[in-house]
Amino acid sequence: MYRLIKLTEANDLRDFMNLACKCRSDVGVHTDHNQIADAKSILGLMALDYDQPVKVVTEDEDFLKKLDKWAVDM
């Protein structure tokens, strides 16, 4: 399962990572440029390009529902 989100500020990135760290499942972040990072790794997240929305991939539906404030409708 996945959800598209847009992170625009450093605080968004920090809040997203903190939320991901509470998730028991793996959480991956995928960009349009075929970059993939572990959502629980601040260094991995900081290496990604956020000019476009990113795809958050996980098996935890409850976690995906918590991403509403960053969600992008496409």
PyMOL Python script that loads the backbone (N, CA, C, O; Angstrom):
from pymol import cmd

cmd.read_pdbstr("""\
ATOM      1  N   MET A   1       0.838  -1.166   0.000  1.00  0.00           N
ATOM      2  CA  MET A   1       0.000   0.000   0.000  1.00  0.00           C
ATOM      3  C   MET A   1       0.889   1.237   0.000  1.00  0.00           C
ATOM      4  O   MET A   1       2.009   1.219   0.512  1.00  0.00           O
ATOM      5  N   TYR A   2       0.372   2.300  -0.579  1.00  0.00           N
ATOM      6  CA  TYR A   2       1.168   3.514  -0.600  1.00  0.00           C
ATOM      7  C   TYR A   2       0.276   4.750  -0.542  1.00  0.00           C
ATOM      8  O   TYR A   2      -0.942   4.683  -0.705  1.00  0.00           O
ATOM      9  N   ARG A   3       0.930   5.866  -0.305  1.00  0.00           N
ATOM     10  CA  ARG A   3       0.240   7.154  -0.279  1.00  0.00           C
ATOM     11  C   ARG A   3       1.223   8.217  -0.751  1.00  0.00           C
ATOM     12  O   ARG A   3       2.398   8.186  -0.387  1.00  0.00           O
ATOM     13  N   LEU A   4       0.745   9.151  -1.557  1.00  0.00           N
ATOM     14  CA  LEU A   4       1.574  10.261  -2.004  1.00  0.00           C
ATOM     15  C   LEU A   4       1.480  11.401  -1.007  1.00  0.00           C
ATOM     16  O   LEU A   4       0.392  11.785  -0.580  1.00  0.00           O
ATOM     17  N   ILE A   5       2.645  11.938  -0.641  1.00  0.00           N
ATOM     18  CA  ILE A   5       2.678  13.068   0.285  1.00  0.00           C
ATOM     19  C   ILE A   5       3.639  14.123  -0.242  1.00  0.00           C
ATOM     20  O   ILE A   5       4.490  13.840  -1.084  1.00  0.00           O
ATOM     21  N   LYS A   6       3.492  15.341   0.262  1.00  0.00           N
ATOM     22  CA  LYS A   6       4.382  16.451  -0.081  1.00  0.00           C
ATOM     23  C   LYS A   6       4.928  17.029   1.213  1.00  0.00           C
ATOM     24  O   LYS A   6       4.179  17.544   2.043  1.00  0.00           O
ATOM     25  N   LEU A   7       6.238  16.940   1.374  1.00  0.00           N
ATOM     26  CA  LEU A   7       6.917  17.505   2.539  1.00  0.00           C
ATOM     27  C   LEU A   7       7.615  18.775   2.076  1.00  0.00           C
ATOM     28  O   LEU A   7       8.462  18.725   1.184  1.00  0.00           O
ATOM     29  N   THR A   8       7.269  19.918   2.674  1.00  0.00           N
ATOM     30  CA  THR A   8       7.783  21.192   2.175  1.00  0.00           C
ATOM     31  C   THR A   8       8.774  21.874   3.105  1.00  0.00           C
ATOM     32  O   THR A   8       9.546  22.724   2.660  1.00  0.00           O
ATOM     33  N   GLU A   9       8.769  21.524   4.375  1.00  0.00           N
ATOM     34  CA  GLU A   9       9.643  22.194   5.338  1.00  0.00           C
ATOM     35  C   GLU A   9      10.422  21.162   6.156  1.00  0.00           C
ATOM     36  O   GLU A   9      10.034  19.997   6.243  1.00  0.00           O
ATOM     37  N   ALA A  10      11.514  21.609   6.744  1.00  0.00           N
ATOM     38  CA  ALA A  10      12.340  20.719   7.568  1.00  0.00           C
ATOM     39  C   ALA A  10      11.535  20.137   8.727  1.00  0.00           C
ATOM     40  O   ALA A  10      11.726  18.978   9.096  1.00  0.00           O
ATOM     41  N   ASN A  11      10.645  20.928   9.294  1.00  0.00           N
ATOM     42  CA  ASN A  11       9.810  20.429  10.395  1.00  0.00           C
ATOM     43  C   ASN A  11       8.900  19.302   9.929  1.00  0.00           C
ATOM     44  O   ASN A  11       8.641  18.360  10.678  1.00  0.00           O
ATOM     45  N   ASP A  12       8.410  19.395   8.684  1.00  0.00           N
ATOM     46  CA  ASP A  12       7.582  18.320   8.131  1.00  0.00           C
ATOM     47  C   ASP A  12       8.380  17.024   8.058  1.00  0.00           C
ATOM     48  O   ASP A  12       7.879  15.953   8.401  1.00  0.00           O
ATOM     49  N   LEU A  13       9.614  17.131   7.614  1.00  0.00           N
ATOM     50  CA  LEU A  13      10.478  15.957   7.493  1.00  0.00           C
ATOM     51  C   LEU A  13      10.726  15.323   8.858  1.00  0.00           C
ATOM     52  O   LEU A  13      10.654  14.104   9.009  1.00  0.00           O
ATOM     53  N   ARG A  14      11.015  16.152   9.837  1.00  0.00           N
ATOM     54  CA  ARG A  14      11.255  15.658  11.203  1.00  0.00           C
ATOM     55  C   ARG A  14      10.002  14.989  11.760  1.00  0.00           C
ATOM     56  O   ARG A  14      10.079  13.893  12.315  1.00  0.00           O
ATOM     57  N   ASP A  15       8.849  15.644  11.616  1.00  0.00           N
ATOM     58  CA  ASP A  15       7.597  15.091  12.135  1.00  0.00           C
ATOM     59  C   ASP A  15       7.239  13.780  11.440  1.00  0.00           C
ATOM     60  O   ASP A  15       6.783  12.834  12.082  1.00  0.00           O
ATOM     61  N   PHE A  16       7.450  13.730  10.121  1.00  0.00           N
ATOM     62  CA  PHE A  16       7.177  12.508   9.370  1.00  0.00           C
ATOM     63  C   PHE A  16       8.067  11.362   9.858  1.00  0.00           C
ATOM     64  O   PHE A  16       7.583  10.251  10.072  1.00  0.00           O
ATOM     65  N   MET A  17       9.366  11.628  10.035  1.00  0.00           N
ATOM     66  CA  MET A  17      10.286  10.591  10.497  1.00  0.00           C
ATOM     67  C   MET A  17       9.905  10.101  11.892  1.00  0.00           C
ATOM     68  O   MET A  17       9.926   8.898  12.151  1.00  0.00           O
ATOM     69  N   ASN A  18       9.560  11.017  12.787  1.00  0.00           N
ATOM     70  CA  ASN A  18       9.159  10.621  14.139  1.00  0.00           C
ATOM     71  C   ASN A  18       7.923   9.733  14.101  1.00  0.00           C
ATOM     72  O   ASN A  18       7.828   8.767  14.859  1.00  0.00           O
ATOM     73  N   LEU A  19       6.983  10.050  13.230  1.00  0.00           N
ATOM     74  CA  LEU A  19       5.786   9.230  13.070  1.00  0.00           C
ATOM     75  C   LEU A  19       6.158   7.852  12.508  1.00  0.00           C
ATOM     76  O   LEU A  19       5.641   6.834  12.967  1.00  0.00           O
ATOM     77  N   ALA A  20       7.042   7.823  11.530  1.00  0.00           N
ATOM     78  CA  ALA A  20       7.473   6.557  10.928  1.00  0.00           C
ATOM     79  C   ALA A  20       8.184   5.675  11.950  1.00  0.00           C
ATOM     80  O   ALA A  20       8.026   4.455  11.930  1.00  0.00           O
ATOM     81  N   CYS A  21       8.955   6.275  12.831  1.00  0.00           N
ATOM     82  CA  CYS A  21       9.687   5.503  13.845  1.00  0.00           C
ATOM     83  C   CYS A  21       8.749   4.789  14.814  1.00  0.00           C
ATOM     84  O   CYS A  21       9.137   3.797  15.431  1.00  0.00           O
ATOM     85  N   LYS A  22       7.539   5.277  14.952  1.00  0.00           N
ATOM     86  CA  LYS A  22       6.555   4.643  15.831  1.00  0.00           C
ATOM     87  C   LYS A  22       5.819   3.497  15.140  1.00  0.00           C
ATOM     88  O   LYS A  22       5.110   2.730  15.790  1.00  0.00           O
ATOM     89  N   CYS A  23       5.986   3.383  13.835  1.00  0.00           N
ATOM     90  CA  CYS A  23       5.313   2.347  13.050  1.00  0.00           C
ATOM     91  C   CYS A  23       6.079   1.033  13.190  1.00  0.00           C
ATOM     92  O   CYS A  23       7.306   1.021  13.091  1.00  0.00           O
ATOM     93  N   ARG A  24       5.376  -0.060  13.417  1.00  0.00           N
ATOM     94  CA  ARG A  24       6.029  -1.363  13.576  1.00  0.00           C
ATOM     95  C   ARG A  24       6.464  -1.964  12.244  1.00  0.00           C
ATOM     96  O   ARG A  24       7.375  -2.791  12.201  1.00  0.00           O
ATOM     97  N   SER A  25       5.820  -1.553  11.169  1.00  0.00           N
ATOM     98  CA  SER A  25       6.167  -2.069   9.840  1.00  0.00           C
ATOM     99  C   SER A  25       7.292  -1.249   9.221  1.00  0.00           C
ATOM    100  O   SER A  25       7.587  -0.140   9.666  1.00  0.00           O
ATOM    101  N   ASP A  26       7.911  -1.810   8.193  1.00  0.00           N
ATOM    102  CA  ASP A  26       8.879  -1.046   7.412  1.00  0.00           C
ATOM    103  C   ASP A  26       8.140   0.057   6.668  1.00  0.00           C
ATOM    104  O   ASP A  26       6.999  -0.127   6.244  1.00  0.00           O
ATOM    105  N   VAL A  27       8.795   1.201   6.511  1.00  0.00           N
ATOM    106  CA  VAL A  27       8.217   2.326   5.778  1.00  0.00           C
ATOM    107  C   VAL A  27       9.284   2.829   4.816  1.00  0.00           C
ATOM    108  O   VAL A  27      10.374   3.224   5.230  1.00  0.00           O
ATOM    109  N   GLY A  28       8.961   2.812   3.541  1.00  0.00           N
ATOM    110  CA  GLY A  28       9.891   3.297   2.525  1.00  0.00           C
ATOM    111  C   GLY A  28       9.369   4.561   1.882  1.00  0.00           C
ATOM    112  O   GLY A  28       8.160   4.776   1.797  1.00  0.00           O
ATOM    113  N   VAL A  29      10.287   5.397   1.430  1.00  0.00           N
ATOM    114  CA  VAL A  29       9.935   6.623   0.715  1.00  0.00           C
ATOM    115  C   VAL A  29      10.576   6.538  -0.665  1.00  0.00           C
ATOM    116  O   VAL A  29      11.785   6.339  -0.783  1.00  0.00           O
ATOM    117  N   HIS A  30       9.757   6.691  -1.713  1.00  0.00           N
ATOM    118  CA  HIS A  30      10.214   6.564  -3.091  1.00  0.00           C
ATOM    119  C   HIS A  30       9.979   7.884  -3.823  1.00  0.00           C
ATOM    120  O   HIS A  30       8.922   8.499  -3.680  1.00  0.00           O
ATOM    121  N   THR A  31      10.968   8.317  -4.607  1.00  0.00           N
ATOM    122  CA  THR A  31      10.821   9.534  -5.406  1.00  0.00           C
ATOM    123  C   THR A  31      10.605   9.171  -6.870  1.00  0.00           C
ATOM    124  O   THR A  31      10.744   8.012  -7.261  1.00  0.00           O
ATOM    125  N   ASP A  32      10.263  10.179  -7.677  1.00  0.00           N
ATOM    126  CA  ASP A  32      10.115   9.980  -9.121  1.00  0.00           C
ATOM    127  C   ASP A  32      11.443   9.668  -9.797  1.00  0.00           C
ATOM    128  O   ASP A  32      11.463   9.170 -10.923  1.00  0.00           O
ATOM    129  N   HIS A  33      12.546   9.954  -9.123  1.00  0.00           N
ATOM    130  CA  HIS A  33      13.877   9.743  -9.694  1.00  0.00           C
ATOM    131  C   HIS A  33      14.473   8.405  -9.260  1.00  0.00           C
ATOM    132  O   HIS A  33      15.690   8.226  -9.272  1.00  0.00           O
ATOM    133  N   ASN A  34      13.611   7.475  -8.881  1.00  0.00           N
ATOM    134  CA  ASN A  34      14.023   6.127  -8.462  1.00  0.00           C
ATOM    135  C   ASN A  34      14.933   6.118  -7.242  1.00  0.00           C
ATOM    136  O   ASN A  34      15.748   5.209  -7.079  1.00  0.00           O
ATOM    137  N   GLN A  35      14.799   7.113  -6.396  1.00  0.00           N
ATOM    138  CA  GLN A  35      15.504   7.124  -5.121  1.00  0.00           C
ATOM    139  C   GLN A  35      14.591   6.493  -4.078  1.00  0.00           C
ATOM    140  O   GLN A  35      13.382   6.725  -4.081  1.00  0.00           O
ATOM    141  N   ILE A  36      15.171   5.695  -3.188  1.00  0.00           N
ATOM    142  CA  ILE A  36      14.403   5.043  -2.127  1.00  0.00           C
ATOM    143  C   ILE A  36      15.143   5.239  -0.813  1.00  0.00           C
ATOM    144  O   ILE A  36      16.365   5.105  -0.752  1.00  0.00           O
ATOM    145  N   ALA A  37      14.387   5.561   0.247  1.00  0.00           N
ATOM    146  CA  ALA A  37      14.991   5.727   1.570  1.00  0.00           C
ATOM    147  C   ALA A  37      14.103   5.082   2.624  1.00  0.00           C
ATOM    148  O   ALA A  37      12.891   4.959   2.451  1.00  0.00           O
ATOM    149  N   ASP A  38      14.729   4.677   3.705  1.00  0.00           N
ATOM    150  CA  ASP A  38      14.024   4.186   4.883  1.00  0.00           C
ATOM    151  C   ASP A  38      13.452   5.407   5.598  1.00  0.00           C
ATOM    152  O   ASP A  38      14.198   6.321   5.950  1.00  0.00           O
ATOM    153  N   ALA A  39      12.153   5.432   5.814  1.00  0.00           N
ATOM    154  CA  ALA A  39      11.507   6.586   6.451  1.00  0.00           C
ATOM    155  C   ALA A  39      11.924   6.757   7.906  1.00  0.00           C
ATOM    156  O   ALA A  39      11.641   7.792   8.510  1.00  0.00           O
ATOM    157  N   LYS A  40      12.584   5.770   8.470  1.00  0.00           N
ATOM    158  CA  LYS A  40      13.019   5.850   9.863  1.00  0.00           C
ATOM    159  C   LYS A  40      14.465   6.342   9.978  1.00  0.00           C
ATOM    160  O   LYS A  40      15.025   6.380  11.074  1.00  0.00           O
ATOM    161  N   SER A  41      15.061   6.716   8.853  1.00  0.00           N
ATOM    162  CA  SER A  41      16.452   7.176   8.810  1.00  0.00           C
ATOM    163  C   SER A  41      16.496   8.643   8.393  1.00  0.00           C
ATOM    164  O   SER A  41      16.175   8.969   7.250  1.00  0.00           O
ATOM    165  N   ILE A  42      16.886   9.522   9.298  1.00  0.00           N
ATOM    166  CA  ILE A  42      16.935  10.945   8.972  1.00  0.00           C
ATOM    167  C   ILE A  42      17.950  11.215   7.868  1.00  0.00           C
ATOM    168  O   ILE A  42      17.707  12.062   7.009  1.00  0.00           O
ATOM    169  N   LEU A  43      19.082  10.513   7.871  1.00  0.00           N
ATOM    170  CA  LEU A  43      20.076  10.717   6.812  1.00  0.00           C
ATOM    171  C   LEU A  43      19.541  10.274   5.456  1.00  0.00           C
ATOM    172  O   LEU A  43      19.753  10.947   4.447  1.00  0.00           O
ATOM    173  N   GLY A  44      18.849   9.146   5.436  1.00  0.00           N
ATOM    174  CA  GLY A  44      18.248   8.684   4.193  1.00  0.00           C
ATOM    175  C   GLY A  44      17.209   9.657   3.675  1.00  0.00           C
ATOM    176  O   GLY A  44      17.161   9.948   2.480  1.00  0.00           O
ATOM    177  N   LEU A  45      16.382  10.157   4.569  1.00  0.00           N
ATOM    178  CA  LEU A  45      15.342  11.106   4.171  1.00  0.00           C
ATOM    179  C   LEU A  45      15.931  12.414   3.665  1.00  0.00           C
ATOM    180  O   LEU A  45      15.416  12.998   2.711  1.00  0.00           O
ATOM    181  N   MET A  46      16.998  12.875   4.289  1.00  0.00           N
ATOM    182  CA  MET A  46      17.599  14.148   3.892  1.00  0.00           C
ATOM    183  C   MET A  46      18.268  14.064   2.519  1.00  0.00           C
ATOM    184  O   MET A  46      18.496  15.092   1.881  1.00  0.00           O
ATOM    185  N   ALA A  47      18.580  12.865   2.064  1.00  0.00           N
ATOM    186  CA  ALA A  47      19.235  12.690   0.768  1.00  0.00           C
ATOM    187  C   ALA A  47      18.257  12.743  -0.404  1.00  0.00           C
ATOM    188  O   ALA A  47      18.680  12.817  -1.558  1.00  0.00           O
ATOM    189  N   LEU A  48      16.964  12.706  -0.124  1.00  0.00           N
ATOM    190  CA  LEU A  48      15.965  12.671  -1.191  1.00  0.00           C
ATOM    191  C   LEU A  48      15.612  14.065  -1.693  1.00  0.00           C
ATOM    192  O   LEU A  48      15.839  15.069  -1.018  1.00  0.00           O
ATOM    193  N   ASP A  49      15.047  14.096  -2.905  1.00  0.00           N
ATOM    194  CA  ASP A  49      14.581  15.325  -3.542  1.00  0.00           C
ATOM    195  C   ASP A  49      13.081  15.463  -3.275  1.00  0.00           C
ATOM    196  O   ASP A  49      12.303  14.572  -3.615  1.00  0.00           O
ATOM    197  N   TYR A  50      12.680  16.574  -2.673  1.00  0.00           N
ATOM    198  CA  TYR A  50      11.273  16.778  -2.318  1.00  0.00           C
ATOM    199  C   TYR A  50      10.599  17.841  -3.174  1.00  0.00           C
ATOM    200  O   TYR A  50       9.592  18.416  -2.761  1.00  0.00           O
ATOM    201  N   ASP A  51      11.145  18.114  -4.376  1.00  0.00           N
ATOM    202  CA  ASP A  51      10.498  19.072  -5.272  1.00  0.00           C
ATOM    203  C   ASP A  51       9.132  18.562  -5.722  1.00  0.00           C
ATOM    204  O   ASP A  51       8.214  19.346  -5.963  1.00  0.00           O
ATOM    205  N   GLN A  52       9.011  17.259  -5.832  1.00  0.00           N
ATOM    206  CA  GLN A  52       7.760  16.614  -6.222  1.00  0.00           C
ATOM    207  C   GLN A  52       7.257  15.777  -5.045  1.00  0.00           C
ATOM    208  O   GLN A  52       8.025  15.466  -4.135  1.00  0.00           O
ATOM    209  N   PRO A  53       5.983  15.412  -5.057  1.00  0.00           N
ATOM    210  CA  PRO A  53       5.482  14.515  -4.007  1.00  0.00           C
ATOM    211  C   PRO A  53       6.259  13.195  -4.011  1.00  0.00           C
ATOM    212  O   PRO A  53       6.775  12.768  -5.044  1.00  0.00           O
ATOM    213  N   VAL A  54       6.329  12.568  -2.859  1.00  0.00           N
ATOM    214  CA  VAL A  54       6.997  11.274  -2.723  1.00  0.00           C
ATOM    215  C   VAL A  54       5.962  10.208  -2.378  1.00  0.00           C
ATOM    216  O   VAL A  54       4.893  10.507  -1.846  1.00  0.00           O
ATOM    217  N   LYS A  55       6.298   8.976  -2.688  1.00  0.00           N
ATOM    218  CA  LYS A  55       5.411   7.845  -2.413  1.00  0.00           C
ATOM    219  C   LYS A  55       5.878   7.164  -1.137  1.00  0.00           C
ATOM    220  O   LYS A  55       7.029   6.738  -1.040  1.00  0.00           O
ATOM    221  N   VAL A  56       4.989   7.060  -0.159  1.00  0.00           N
ATOM    222  CA  VAL A  56       5.279   6.366   1.094  1.00  0.00           C
ATOM    223  C   VAL A  56       4.690   4.962   0.977  1.00  0.00           C
ATOM    224  O   VAL A  56       3.494   4.800   0.737  1.00  0.00           O
ATOM    225  N   VAL A  57       5.537   3.956   1.148  1.00  0.00           N
ATOM    226  CA  VAL A  57       5.130   2.566   0.963  1.00  0.00           C
ATOM    227  C   VAL A  57       5.266   1.814   2.285  1.00  0.00           C
ATOM    228  O   VAL A  57       6.324   1.831   2.914  1.00  0.00           O
ATOM    229  N   THR A  58       4.180   1.151   2.698  1.00  0.00           N
ATOM    230  CA  THR A  58       4.187   0.341   3.913  1.00  0.00           C
ATOM    231  C   THR A  58       2.992  -0.605   3.889  1.00  0.00           C
ATOM    232  O   THR A  58       2.055  -0.413   3.114  1.00  0.00           O
ATOM    233  N   GLU A  59       3.030  -1.609   4.725  1.00  0.00           N
ATOM    234  CA  GLU A  59       1.900  -2.526   4.866  1.00  0.00           C
ATOM    235  C   GLU A  59       0.938  -2.074   5.967  1.00  0.00           C
ATOM    236  O   GLU A  59      -0.107  -2.694   6.164  1.00  0.00           O
ATOM    237  N   ASP A  60       1.274  -1.016   6.674  1.00  0.00           N
ATOM    238  CA  ASP A  60       0.489  -0.535   7.813  1.00  0.00           C
ATOM    239  C   ASP A  60      -0.518   0.531   7.369  1.00  0.00           C
ATOM    240  O   ASP A  60      -0.162   1.699   7.208  1.00  0.00           O
ATOM    241  N   GLU A  61      -1.765   0.126   7.174  1.00  0.00           N
ATOM    242  CA  GLU A  61      -2.812   1.055   6.738  1.00  0.00           C
ATOM    243  C   GLU A  61      -3.042   2.177   7.745  1.00  0.00           C
ATOM    244  O   GLU A  61      -3.296   3.316   7.355  1.00  0.00           O
ATOM    245  N   ASP A  62      -2.955   1.868   9.021  1.00  0.00           N
ATOM    246  CA  ASP A  62      -3.160   2.891  10.050  1.00  0.00           C
ATOM    247  C   ASP A  62      -2.110   3.990   9.947  1.00  0.00           C
ATOM    248  O   ASP A  62      -2.424   5.166  10.133  1.00  0.00           O
ATOM    249  N   PHE A  63      -0.875   3.618   9.655  1.00  0.00           N
ATOM    250  CA  PHE A  63       0.177   4.619   9.484  1.00  0.00           C
ATOM    251  C   PHE A  63      -0.148   5.534   8.305  1.00  0.00           C
ATOM    252  O   PHE A  63      -0.009   6.753   8.405  1.00  0.00           O
ATOM    253  N   LEU A  64      -0.578   4.948   7.195  1.00  0.00           N
ATOM    254  CA  LEU A  64      -0.895   5.756   6.017  1.00  0.00           C
ATOM    255  C   LEU A  64      -2.014   6.753   6.300  1.00  0.00           C
ATOM    256  O   LEU A  64      -2.015   7.854   5.748  1.00  0.00           O
ATOM    257  N   LYS A  65      -2.952   6.383   7.143  1.00  0.00           N
ATOM    258  CA  LYS A  65      -4.047   7.294   7.499  1.00  0.00           C
ATOM    259  C   LYS A  65      -3.549   8.489   8.305  1.00  0.00           C
ATOM    260  O   LYS A  65      -4.174   9.549   8.293  1.00  0.00           O
ATOM    261  N   LYS A  66      -2.439   8.326   8.998  1.00  0.00           N
ATOM    262  CA  LYS A  66      -1.889   9.408   9.818  1.00  0.00           C
ATOM    263  C   LYS A  66      -1.156  10.459   8.981  1.00  0.00           C
ATOM    264  O   LYS A  66      -0.681  11.456   9.524  1.00  0.00           O
ATOM    265  N   LEU A  67      -1.063  10.250   7.694  1.00  0.00           N
ATOM    266  CA  LEU A  67      -0.334  11.166   6.812  1.00  0.00           C
ATOM    267  C   LEU A  67      -1.234  12.217   6.166  1.00  0.00           C
ATOM    268  O   LEU A  67      -0.815  12.893   5.226  1.00  0.00           O
ATOM    269  N   ASP A  68      -2.445  12.361   6.652  1.00  0.00           N
ATOM    270  CA  ASP A  68      -3.419  13.262   6.036  1.00  0.00           C
ATOM    271  C   ASP A  68      -2.913  14.684   5.832  1.00  0.00           C
ATOM    272  O   ASP A  68      -3.198  15.290   4.799  1.00  0.00           O
ATOM    273  N   LYS A  69      -2.176  15.226   6.785  1.00  0.00           N
ATOM    274  CA  LYS A  69      -1.780  16.635   6.666  1.00  0.00           C
ATOM    275  C   LYS A  69      -0.770  16.869   5.545  1.00  0.00           C
ATOM    276  O   LYS A  69      -0.575  18.009   5.123  1.00  0.00           O
ATOM    277  N   TRP A  70      -0.127  15.808   5.055  1.00  0.00           N
ATOM    278  CA  TRP A  70       0.819  15.938   3.944  1.00  0.00           C
ATOM    279  C   TRP A  70       0.292  15.308   2.656  1.00  0.00           C
ATOM    280  O   TRP A  70       0.981  15.342   1.637  1.00  0.00           O
ATOM    281  N   ALA A  71      -0.899  14.741   2.677  1.00  0.00           N
ATOM    282  CA  ALA A  71      -1.417  13.970   1.546  1.00  0.00           C
ATOM    283  C   ALA A  71      -1.609  14.835   0.303  1.00  0.00           C
ATOM    284  O   ALA A  71      -1.969  16.009   0.380  1.00  0.00           O
ATOM    285  N   VAL A  72      -1.352  14.207  -0.848  1.00  0.00           N
ATOM    286  CA  VAL A  72      -1.528  14.848  -2.146  1.00  0.00           C
ATOM    287  C   VAL A  72      -2.545  14.024  -2.918  1.00  0.00           C
ATOM    288  O   VAL A  72      -2.419  12.802  -3.009  1.00  0.00           O
ATOM    289  N   ASP A  73      -3.540  14.679  -3.468  1.00  0.00           N
ATOM    290  CA  ASP A  73      -4.532  13.990  -4.299  1.00  0.00           C
ATOM    291  C   ASP A  73      -4.057  14.013  -5.743  1.00  0.00           C
ATOM    292  O   ASP A  73      -3.801  15.076  -6.308  1.00  0.00           O
ATOM    293  N   MET A  74      -3.944  12.834  -6.332  1.00  0.00           N
ATOM    294  CA  MET A  74      -3.517  12.761  -7.740  1.00  0.00           C
ATOM    295  C   MET A  74      -4.397  11.806  -8.481  1.00  0.00           C
ATOM    296  O   MET A  74      -4.210  11.598  -9.680  1.00  0.00           O
TER     297      MET A  74
END
""", "prot")
cmd.dss("prot")
cmd.show_as("cartoon", "prot")
cmd.util.cbc("prot")
cmd.orient("prot")
